[in-house]
């Protein structure tokens, strides 16, 4: 997922960031997960999905 993000093609795709956040959380990388969740939220336009 980091490679996909680095390529930039999916940089504004909220599901990339939310999936990445979930994996980071499971790895115990909570700070990185928090940042990825924040980015996913920034990209989510519909209030019900937030």
C-alpha positions in Angstrom: 0.0 0.0 0.0 2.9 2.3 0.7 4.1 1.7 -2.9 0.7 2.5 -4.3 0.5 5.7 -2.3 4.0 6.7 -3.3 3.1 6.3 -7.0 0.4 9.0 -6.5 -2.3 7.4 -8.6 -4.5 6.6 -5.6 -3.3 9.4 -3.3 -6.9 10.8 -3.1 -8.6 7.5 -2.9 -10.0 7.3 0.7 -10.3 3.5 0.7 -6.5 3.2 0.2 -5.9 5.2 3.3 -8.5 3.5 5.4 -7.3 0.0 4.5 -3.7 1.1 5.2 -4.8 2.5 8.5 -6.4 -0.8 9.5 -3.3 -2.7 8.6 -1.0 -0.3 10.5 -3.3 -0.5 13.5 -3.1 -4.3 13.5 0.7 -4.0 13.4 0.7 -1.8 16.5 1.8 1.3 14.5 -0.8 3.5 16.1 0.6 6.9 15.2 0.9 5.9 11.6 -2.6 4.4 11.7 -4.0 7.6 13.2 -2.5 9.7 10.4 -3.9 7.4 7.7 -7.3 7.4 9.3 -7.2 11.2 9.4 -6.3 11.3 5.7 -9.2 9.0 4.9 -11.5 11.2 6.8 -10.3 14.3 5.0 -11.1 12.6 1.7 -14.6 11.5 2.8 -17.2 14.0 1.6 -20.4 12.3 2.8 -21.1 13.0 6.5 -22.8 9.6 7.0 -19.6 7.8 6.0 -17.5 9.8 8.4 
